[in-house]
Each structure stands twice: as structure tokens, then as C-alpha cells.
Amino acid sequence: MIDHPSLRSVSSGVPVSVTMDRTLRIKIIDACGMTCTFCHNEGTPVSADNHEDHAGEFGAAGRSGRVSIYLATNGARFTTAPVFPDGTFRAALTQLRDVLDFDEVHLTGGEPTLHPRLPQIVALSRSVGYKVSVTSNGENGVRILPGCAAAGLDHVNFSIFGTTAEELAQVQNFRYRSHSLAGRKIDALERSISLSLDLGLGARANVVIPNRHHVRRVYRLLEKYSPQLSIRVLSSLADGQESLDAIDQLLEELQAQPTEVTLNAGTSGFRVGYQLPDNRTLFVKHIRSLRLPQTCVGCRFNKGTNCHEGYYGVRLYRDPRGAFHVGVCIQRMDLCLPLEEFVTSNVCSEIRKLREQDYHDLTA
């Protein structure tokens, strides 16, 4: 078992399962209708505020009100453009599947439901042999999700930044801190969640808990959606122990009892499942200290709490000129490589070895 604060109170009798990480994250669009103040934007500049030919001069904030929190220090060298369901995308999926044995793609943004060809992207990914999931704020789900479900979408992770208009407005850029706008976004999210459940999609709610003031959001979600919706609480790395303390408070108040631990070899993310007294379930997702053994050595962020995500997995991006890039860290976008270079690189083989070694260590 790994050493992590969240596991120290988990009984040795709780079952532990270990799987191998085979998920590829793909940023399919940069556009988004929200201006969340904590957005990392998958490590890339906000395209609406930056031009592709201004590498090295990208701004972390601009007229759109959106941000990319790591941009000032992550060495990003390109902006991103939408991915299209064409032959070049199929070839990229096939190459990465073959070299790293991926079997699932997770579509991100921006906001993926704003991509007008999202159902076709889902269908193409399925045809290459991938399961497909998507992370969404729900703002355009009613229009696009029926087509995605028909194309074979497996599940949707709804990122819930507020359960009320007031909560959502508080985490938006001050120029867009409108309760009426936030209220419309909340309504759109709720319609998207209801539609996902009606369509039979696996709907999950991801809620970040930075501190104790956010505990009530989880109560409201449980009251409204459980057990139909799988609710996952995420710790806030930027808030460190304060976030972990808030999660402990939540679990204590709910009288939650751990029932399972799921470890995913080759990625820093893992989760603990809990059962509540009324038999509802709750999951808590954490980040453990996992690093690429060569690439991360000597990194300026590989000290104490400076590295927020560890090695979380592989990300695929498309630039405005149509070239695909592969990244392994949103805090170190300078590590990105062109796809053709990545598949034959030492980093690619390092990832394969890390997964195998991590699986061996976790199962031992």
C-alpha cells in the first residue's frame, strides 16, 4: 500500500484493487463559456487571448477573462486548435494505442461539449478500439450529448464548481461574476446531468474541496443526485493540508466508512470509496507522489509541494498548424514533444517501464 495521509485511517481489511493506467487525455477544443479563476487549461495558453506565433510571449490572462494558471512558468510553446475527426487524428490515436497500449480516451478542453463534431470524435475513437469518456461543465450537454451517446460515449465526468449561482459566481473572473449568468450555467448543468442519466450514460460529479467552507456543496449534491449520480470529491493540491482536513471533516460528519481502495499503476491519481449510513456511496480522489524516474529528476518543481500533479498521464494536443504534440506534465509544457518524435523517444519507453514497475510495487 502507498503512504498517503488519506489511507492512514483505512483498515487493513478494506479491499484494495490495482489496475494499469491505459488512458490518453485529449484536449479537443480550447473554447469555454466559463472563466474559473483556478483553471489550468490543460497547461496551454487560452487561444482566444494568444496568437500561435507569439511563443514565449503568451499571457496567462487576457480579454476573455479566462486563465491558465501554470502558463507563467510552464514553458508552453504552442496554442491549441480543435481536433477534427479525420485521418490525421485516427493515425495519432492508432500510433499511441500501439506504443503505449491505451484502451481509453478522456476528452477534455476547454469545454468539450462546445465542439460541434464531438459525436464524430467519439465515434472515430471507438472505431480505433478506445472506450471514450469526457469531462464537462455541462453548459452545452443538452444539445450535444444525445449524439455522443449514440456514438458510444461511455461516461461523463461533470465538473461542479458551484451548486448555487452564488457559489459559481464566486470562482469566476471578477468581470464575469454575475449571479444571473451563473444561474443560467447551473440550470444548463442540471439539465445535462438529468439528460445523461436518461440516456444511460455513466454520470459522475467531480467536486473539489479546497477548505471547510465547501463541505456543504457535497451535502447538497448528495441530497439532490445520490444514488443516481456517482459523486467524487477531489482534494485541492494548491490548498494542501487544509483541503485534506476539510475532506476528513466531511467524512466524519457523514459517518462514512471506507469500503474500497482503487490504485491505478502508472498514474498519480487514486481513489477511496466510502459507504454512508443510508447505504449511499461517496468516492474521494487523491494524488500520490509518483514521478517519471528520469524525466522528473532535477526538475525545479520536484521538491516538496511544488509539484502539484506528479506524473498523471499522457496528454495529446493539436496546434493551429495541424501538428499533434504529446505532453507529460501541465507544469512543464516545455517537455512536450511532436507526436512522431514522442513515439520513438526515451520518454515513451520510460512511461512503459514506470507502469510496469509501479504495478509490480503496488501488487507486491
C-alpha positions in Angstrom: 0.0 0.0 0.0 1.2 3.5 -0.8 1.9 6.0 2.0 -0.7 8.8 1.8 -2.5 10.8 4.6 -5.9 9.7 3.3 -5.0 6.0 3.8 -3.7 6.1 7.3 -7.1 5.6 8.8 -8.2 2.9 6.3 -8.4 -0.5 7.9 -6.1 -3.2 6.5 -9.3 -5.2 5.9 -10.6 -2.9 3.2 -10.2 -4.5 -0.2 -7.6 -2.9 -2.5 -7.6 -3.3 -6.3 -4.8 -2.3 -8.6 -5.3 -1.6 -12.3 -2.9 -0.4 -15.0 -3.3 3.1 -16.4 -4.2 2.9 -20.1 -5.9 6.3 -20.5 -5.0 9.0 -23.0 -6.2 12.5 -22.3 -7.0 14.6 -25.4 -7.6 18.3 -25.5 -10.1 18.6 -28.3 -11.0 22.3 -28.0 -9.8 25.3 -26.1 -13.1 27.3 -26.1 -15.0 27.5 -22.8 -18.0 29.5 -21.6 -16.7 29.9 -18.0 -13.9 32.0 -16.5 -12.9 29.9 -13.5 -10.1 31.5 -11.6 -8.3 28.2 -10.9 -8.3 26.7 -14.4 -5.1 25.1 -15.6 -6.5 24.7 -19.2 -4.5 21.5 -19.6 -1.3 23.6 -19.4 -1.9 25.5 -22.6 -2.5 29.2 -23.3 -6.0 30.5 -23.7 -6.2 30.5 -27.5 -8.6 33.4 -27.7 -6.1 35.6 -25.9 -2.9 34.5 -27.6 -1.6 34.0 -31.1 0.2 30.9 -32.1 3.2 32.8 -33.5 3.9 34.5 -30.2 5.5 31.6 -28.4 7.4 32.7 -25.3 5.2 35.8 -25.0 2.0 34.1 -24.1 -0.2 35.8 -21.5 -1.7 34.0 -18.5 -4.8 36.2 -18.6 -6.4 38.3 -21.3 -9.6 39.9 -22.6 -11.6 36.7 -22.5 -11.3 36.6 -18.6 -10.1 33.0 -18.7 -6.8 31.9 -17.2 -4.2 29.2 -17.5 -2.6 29.2 -14.0 0.7 27.5 -14.9 1.4 29.4 -18.0 3.8 32.0 -16.5 6.3 29.3 -15.6 5.5 26.1 -17.6 7.3 27.0 -20.8 4.4 26.4 -23.2 5.5 26.8 -26.8 2.2 26.5 -28.7 -1.5 27.3 -28.5 -4.1 24.6 -29.3 -6.7 24.3 -32.0 -9.7 22.0 -32.2 -9.2 18.3 -33.0 -11.1 17.1 -36.0 -12.4 13.5 -36.6 -10.2 13.0 -39.7 -7.4 10.7 -40.9 -4.6 12.5 -39.1 -6.5 12.1 -35.8 -7.1 8.5 -36.5 -3.4 8.0 -37.2 -2.5 9.7 -33.9 -4.8 7.5 -31.9 -3.5 4.4 -33.6 0.1 5.3 -33.0 -0.4 6.0 -29.3 -2.5 2.9 -28.8 0.1 0.7 -30.4 3.1 2.1 -28.5 1.5 2.5 -25.0 -1.3 0.0 -25.2 -4.0 2.7 -24.5 -7.6 1.5 -24.4 -9.5 4.6 -23.3 -9.5 8.3 -24.3 -10.7 11.0 -22.0 -11.7 14.1 -23.9 -11.0 17.5 -22.3 -10.8 21.2 -23.1 -11.7 24.0 -22.7 -15.3 22.6 -22.7 -15.6 19.6 -24.9 -19.4 19.9 -25.4 -18.8 23.1 -27.3 -17.1 21.1 -30.1 -19.7 20.8 -32.9 -18.3 17.5 -34.0 -18.0 15.8 -30.6 -20.2 12.8 -31.6 -18.0 12.1 -34.6 -14.8 12.3 -32.4 -16.4 9.8 -30.1 -17.3 7.5 -33.0 -13.9 7.7 -34.5 -12.2 6.9 -31.2 -14.5 3.9 -30.6 -13.6 2.6 -34.1 -9.9 2.6 -33.2 -10.6 0.5 -30.2 -11.0 3.0 -27.4 -13.6 3.5 -24.7 -14.5 7.2 -24.5 -15.2 9.5 -21.6 -15.5 13.3 -21.4 -15.1 15.9 -18.7 -17.7 18.7 -18.9 -19.1 21.7 -17.1 -22.5 20.8 -18.6 -23.0 24.1 -20.4 -23.9 22.6 -23.8 -24.7 19.0 -22.9 -28.4 19.0 -23.8 -27.6 19.8 -27.4 -24.6 17.5 -28.0 -24.8 14.5 -25.6 -27.6 12.6 -27.3 -25.4 12.3 -30.4 -22.4 11.3 -28.2 -24.4 8.6 -26.5 -25.5 7.2 -29.9 -21.8 7.2 -31.0 -20.8 5.1 -28.0 -19.8 7.6 -25.2 -19.2 5.6 -22.0 -19.5 8.2 -19.3 -19.3 11.9 -18.4 -17.4 13.5 -15.5 -19.3 16.7 -14.7 -17.1 19.2 -13.0 -19.2 21.1 -10.5 -17.7 24.3 -9.4 -20.8 25.5 -7.5 -24.2 24.1 -6.5 -25.8 27.5 -6.4 -25.4 30.6 -8.6 -23.7 32.4 -5.7 -21.1 29.7 -5.3 -20.3 29.5 -9.0 -20.1 33.3 -9.4 -17.5 33.5 -6.6 -15.0 31.4 -8.6 -15.4 33.3 -11.9 -13.3 36.2 -13.2 -14.5 39.4 -11.4 -15.6 40.9 -14.7 -18.0 37.9 -15.2 -19.1 37.5 -11.6 -22.8 37.7 -12.5 -25.3 35.8 -10.5 -27.8 35.7 -13.4 -25.2 34.3 -15.7 -24.0 31.8 -13.1 -27.7 30.8 -12.6 -28.1 30.0 -16.3 -24.9 27.9 -16.1 -26.2 26.0 -13.1 -29.5 25.3 -14.9 -27.7 24.1 -18.0 -25.5 21.8 -15.9 -28.6 20.3 -14.1 -30.3 19.7 -17.4 -27.2 18.0 -18.8 -26.9 15.7 -15.7 -30.6 14.8 -16.0 -30.2 14.0 -19.7 -27.1 11.9 -19.1 -29.0 9.8 -16.6 -31.9 9.4 -19.0 -29.6 8.4 -21.8 -28.0 5.7 -19.6 -24.6 7.4 -19.6 -22.3 6.8 -16.6 -22.7 10.2 -15.0 -20.2 11.3 -12.3 -19.9 14.5 -10.4 -16.4 15.8 -9.6 -16.3 18.3 -6.7 -13.0 19.9 -5.5 -13.0 20.8 -1.7 -10.4 23.5 -1.1 -11.4 24.1 2.6 -14.1 23.6 5.2 -16.3 26.3 3.6 -17.0 24.0 0.7 -18.2 21.0 2.6 -21.9 22.0 2.2 -21.6 21.7 -1.5 -21.2 17.9 -1.2 -24.2 17.7 1.1 -26.3 19.4 -1.5 -25.1 17.2 -4.3 -25.8 14.1 -2.2 -29.3 15.3 -1.3 -30.1 16.1 -5.0 -28.5 13.3 -7.0 -27.4 10.4 -4.9 -27.6 7.5 -5.6 -28.3 8.1 -9.3 -25.1 10.1 -9.7 -21.6 8.9 -8.7 -20.1 11.7 -6.6 -16.3 12.1 -6.4 -14.7 14.5 -4.0 -11.3 15.8 -5.1 -8.6 17.3 -2.9 -7.2 20.6 -3.9 -3.4 20.3 -4.3 -3.0 24.1 -4.1 -4.6 24.1 -0.7 -2.7 21.1 0.7 -3.4 20.1 4.2 -6.3 22.5 4.5 -8.1 20.6 1.8 -7.3 17.2 3.3 -8.6 18.4 6.7 -11.9 19.6 5.1 -12.3 16.1 3.5 -11.7 14.5 6.8 -14.4 16.7 8.4 -16.8 15.8 5.6 -16.2 12.1 6.0 -16.5 12.3 9.8 -19.8 14.3 9.6 -21.2 11.8 7.1 -20.1 8.9 9.3 -18.5 7.5 6.1 -16.9 4.1 6.3 -14.2 3.1 3.8 -15.1 0.1 1.6 -12.5 0.0 -1.2 -9.2 1.5 -2.4 -8.5 1.7 -6.1 -5.0 2.2 -7.2 -4.1 2.9 -10.8 -0.5 1.9 -11.6 1.3 4.4 -13.8 -0.6 7.5 -12.7 -0.6 9.6 -9.6 -4.4 9.5 -9.2 -6.1 7.0 -6.9 -9.5 6.9 -5.1 -11.1 5.6 -1.9 -14.7 4.5 -1.8 -16.9 5.1 1.2 -20.4 3.9 2.3 -22.7 6.2 4.2 -25.1 5.0 6.9 -28.1 5.2 4.5 -26.1 3.0 2.0 -25.3 5.8 -0.4 -21.7 5.8 -1.7 -19.1 8.5 -2.0 -15.6 8.5 -3.6 -12.6 10.6 -2.7 -9.9 11.0 -5.3 -6.3 11.9 -4.3 -2.9 12.5 -5.8 0.0 10.4 -4.7 3.7 11.2 -5.2 4.5 9.4 -8.5 7.3 10.7 -10.7 8.9 9.7 -14.0 12.2 8.3 -12.8 14.4 10.1 -15.4 12.3 12.9 -16.8 11.4 14.3 -13.3 14.9 14.1 -11.8 16.3 17.6 -11.4 13.0 19.3 -12.2 12.7 22.6 -10.4 9.2 21.6 -9.3 10.2 18.2 -7.9 10.6 19.5 -4.4 8.1 19.3 -1.5 4.7 20.5 -2.6 5.9 22.4 -5.7 4.9 19.5 -8.0 1.1 19.6 -7.9 0.1 16.7 -10.1 3.1 14.4 -10.2 3.0 12.1 -13.2 -0.7 12.0 -14.1 -0.5 10.5 -17.6 -0.2 11.3 -21.3 -1.9 14.3 -22.9 -2.4 14.8 -26.7 -2.8 18.3 -28.2 -3.2 19.7 -31.7 -1.7 23.1 -32.7 -3.2 25.6 -35.2 -0.9 24.2 -37.9 -2.4 20.8 -37.6 0.5 19.1 -35.8 0.0 16.9 -32.8 2.0 17.2 -29.6 2.3 14.9 -26.6 2.8 16.2 -23.1 3.5 14.5 -19.7 3.2 17.5 -17.3 1.0 20.6 -17.3 3.6 22.4 -15.1 6.3 21.6 -17.6 4.8 22.1 -21.1 8.4 22.6 -22.3 8.6 18.8 -22.1 6.0 18.4 -24.9 7.2 16.6 -28.0 5.8 16.3 -31.5 3.9 13.1 -31.8 6.2 11.5 -34.3 9.2 12.3 -32.1 7.5 11.1 -28.9 6.6 7.6 -30.0 10.3 6.8 -30.6 11.6 8.8 -27.6 13.1 7.7 -24.3 10.1 9.3 -22.5 7.7 6.9 -24.2 9.8 3.9 -23.1 10.2 5.4 -19.7 6.4 5.6 -19.3 6.0 1.9 -20.2 8.7 0.9 -17.7 7.1 3.1 -15.0 3.7 1.5 -15.4 5.1 -2.0 -15.2 7.3 -1.2 -12.1 4.6 0.7 -10.4 2.1 -2.2 -10.9 4.7 -4.6 -9.5 5.3 -2.4 -6.5 1.6 -1.9 -5.8 0.6 -5.5 -6.1 3.6 -6.7 -4.1 
